[in-house]
Amino acid sequence: MKVLVATQKPFAAVAVAGIREIVEGAGYELALLEKYADQAELVSAVADADALIVRSDKVTAEVIQASRQLKIVVRAGAGYDNLDLEACTKAGVVAMNTPGQNANAVAELAIAMMIFMARNQFTPASGSEIQGRTIGIQAYGNVGRLVGAKAKALGMKVKAIDPFLSAEQIVAGGAEPASSLEELYSTCDYVSVHIPATPQTIGSIGYDLITRMPKGATLVNTARKEVIDEAGLKKALAERADLKYVTDIAPDNIDELRSEFGTRVFATPKKMGAQTSEANINAGLAAARQIVDFIQNGVTKFQLNK
């Protein structure tokens, strides 16, 4: 039984050591493909793998078709839009993610980005405090709940909305439920986005929602680039000189936004949400454990393509 770890952005050495201990301790072979130059290397390497661990690496239909005996692929992280779930299903390959393992890292980044923008990107100009402000959390899952807890600890009022949770569940999680997205955006000084990129959410946050935000509001995106309607965002920022946008995933029009709106817009140089040593280790080890648990016990708790 061969487990392949394929990572263009490798796991930390301590994470690899932990993965090896779990995999080899279960009696399986571990193979590493790190910092590979192009997709063809992954296609070649997966040919004789029974299990595959990736980070943001693209597991396309071509990759799935190239594997002769692949049984499971695990995305070490929460987002899974880099996995072709349809191709996995057709080939009988179980696809999983590792929800919650990167959650604290992303939540801390979201809070840090809010403060960074409140202080005008640490320029000499006078900024503002986030204490006493209201944060709206769009999707109240693992990350959203942690953002809410940290925001509340900083003296913020927390509102949330999630199509998969009842108002009672949101209240139990420590937030005030919003009745609609329109209410969330119109009543919150900050909106922190944590929705996945799906056919229903792609381009769903645009001009109409953004311009509902109160004066001086900031939109915070640590989720996916695709959920933002970039043309609508640009139009909203142009019409509302008080609005700000901060993102962990640079939009395609980031150069235009920076040129036109200066410090009202900020994007990290690369996606930084899970870029902590703790998250790196947690996600890698979780992926390895899930593979062993699936092969040995048939556990499919985090299966995505059911």
N, C-alpha and C positions, 0 to 999 in steps of 0.2 A: 504494500500500500504506500503510494507516494503522495506527499503533500508538497505542492509548489507554492512558494511565497514569491509573487511577482510584483515588484515595487519600483517604479521609476524614481519616486522619492522614498528611499529606504527607511525602514523602521530604525530606531536607535539600536545600537549594539546590544544594550541590555534587554531590549524587547525581543530581538532576534534570539538571544540566548534563552530567554524564557519560552519562546515559541518552540525552539529546538528541544528544550527539556520536556515540554508537554507532548510534542509529537513523537519524539524518539522514546520517551518514557512509556508511550502507548504501544511501542513496537513498530512504528511506521518510519519510513524514510523521509527526510526533509531535504528539499532542493531549493536553492535561492537563485532568483533572477533579479538583480538589483541594478539600477541606473541604466537600464537597457535603452538603446538608441532609437529603436523604432518598433512599431507594432509587429513586424515580421518576427522579431525575436520571441515575443510572447506567443505568437501562433506556433512557432516551432517548439518552444519549451513545454507547452501544455499538452503535447501529443500523447505522452505516456503518464500524465498526472491523474490521480484519482480524486484529488481535492485541490482547491486553489484558494489562496488568500491574496487579496489585492487591497490597495488603498483607493486612490482616485483613478487607477488604471482602467482603461476601457475594455470591458469584457463584451466584445461584439459577437454577432452571429458567426463571423469568421473564426473567432477564437473558439467558440463552442463547437463548431463543426470540425475544427482541427483536432479536438480532443477525442481520443478513441475510447476512453474509459472514465471520463470525468463524472463524478457522482454529486459533488457539491462545490459551490463557490461562495465564499464569504467576503463581503465588503467590510473591512475593518473601519467602521465608522457608521454614522446614522444615515446619511444621504446615500441613495443607491441608483441615481440616474445614469451612472456609468455602467450599469449592468443591463444587458438586453434580456429582460425577463421573459419575453415571448420566445426567444431562441432557447433559453434555458428550459422552459416548459416543454417545448417541442422535442428537445433532446433528452428529457427526463432528468435534468440536472436541478437539484435543489439549490435555490439562491437565498442567501441570508445576509442580514446586516448585523451590526452589534450596537443596538440602540442604548443610549445612556452613557456609553464609555467616554465619549468626548463632550458630554453635556456641560460639565462644570467649566471646561476650558472655553467653550463657546459663550456661556453665560457671563463669565468674567470679561471676555472681550467686548460683549455688547454693552456692559456697564462702563467699561473703560472708554469705549467710543462715544458714549453719551457725554461723559465728563469732558472728553477731549473737545467735542464740538461746543459744549456749554462754555468752555474757556477759550473759544475762538482759536482752536488748534494751538494753544499755548503761545499765541502772539501777544504783544504788550497791551493790546486793547482790553478794556474791562469786559469780563465775562459774566456768567451767572451761575447760581448754584442749582443743583437738582433737588435738593431737599424741599419738600412742600409741593413739588410738581407731580403731575399725574402721568403714569406710564401705561400705555395700552399694549397688551401682548397678544399678537395674532398667532394663535396656535399654542395651546397650553399643555404641551407635552413635557418630556424630560428637560429640555433646555428652557422652555418658557416658564416652567414652575421655578427653576433655579434663578432665572432672571428676576422673576417676581419677588422671590424671597430676599435676594440681594438688594433690590430696589427698595423694598419695604424697610430693610435694615438701615438704609440711608435716608429714611424719612419720606419716601415717596408714597403716593396713593397708587394702588395697583388695580387695573381693570384688565379683563381678558375675554377672549372669545375663541371657541374651538367647536367646529361642527360635529366632533365626535364625543363631546362632553356635555352633560346637562348643566343647567345653571347651578344646581345643588352640588355637583362635582367640582365646579369651578370655585364655588364658595368654600367648599371643604379644602380646596387646595390653597386657600388664602387670598383669593382675588374677588373683586366685584365683577359679576358677569355683565358683559355688554349685550344688548338685545340684538345688535346688528353691526356689521362692519362700518356702516355709515356713522352709527353712534360712537363706536370706538375711535374712529379717526377724527370726529368732530369735537370730542371731549378730552382728548389726551395731548399733553405737551410733547410727549415722545411716544412713538409707536415702534415697537420692536417686532420684526417679522421673523417667524420661524416655520413657515409653511414649506412643504416640499414642492418641487417642480413637477406638476402633473398636467395633463390636458386641461383640467379644470382651473388650475392656478396660474399657468403661464400667461404673462401679460396682464394679470388681473389687478395689479396695483398701478394705477395710472392717474391721469389728470383729475378725474372726478373725485376719487378718494383723497388724494394728496391735498387738493385745494380746500377740502373740508376741514383741514387741520387748523387749530387755533393759531393766533398770531405768535410768531417766534418758535413754532414747533419744529421738531426734528424727526425725520424718518430714519430708522436704523435697520439695516439689512445684513444679517449674518446667515441668511438662508441660502437662496440661489439667485443668481443674476436674472434668470429667465422669468421670474415672477413679477419683475418690474417692467412696465410699459415705458421704455426709455424715452420715446418721443413725448409721451404724456408727462413724464417726470420733467423733462427739459421745459416744456410749455408751462408747467406749474411753477417751476423755479423762476422762469422769466416774468411771469405775471405777479408772483408773490415774493418780493425782495426780502421778506422776513423768514422764509422757509429754508431749512437745511436738510442735506442728505448725506448720510455716512454709510459706507458699505464695505463688507469684507470680500466682495466680489466685484471687481471693476466692470462697469457697464461698457458696452462697445463704444459708446460716445463719450467716454471719460475725458478725453482731451478737450472736446468741445465744452463739456460741463466745467472743467477747471478753468478754461480760458474765459468763459462768460461769467462764472459765479464765484471764482476765487475760493476763499476759505469757507464758503457756505457748502462746499462739497469736498468730501474726502473718500478715497478708496485705498485700502491696503495694497502694497505692492504685489502680493499674492495672497491666496486664501489662507488666513492665519488662525481661523477658529479652533482647529484641532492641533495647532502647532505648539504643543507643550510636551515636555518629556513625559509628564504623567499620562496625558491622553494617548500619546504614542504607545506607551507600554500597555495601558489598559485595553485599548482596542485590539492590539496585536494578540495579547494573551487570551482575550475573550474569543477572538476568531479561532484560535487554535483549540481552545476548550470546546467550542461549539462543533467543530469538525470531529473531534474525538467522540463527543457525546452522540453525534449523529451516526457515525460509523459503528460505534459499539452498542448504542442503545436505541437508535432510531429516533432520537429527539429532534423535533422540527419546530421548536418554540418560536424561533425568529424567522421562519420561512416567509419569503416575500411573494413567491409565485404559487400560491395555493389554488 
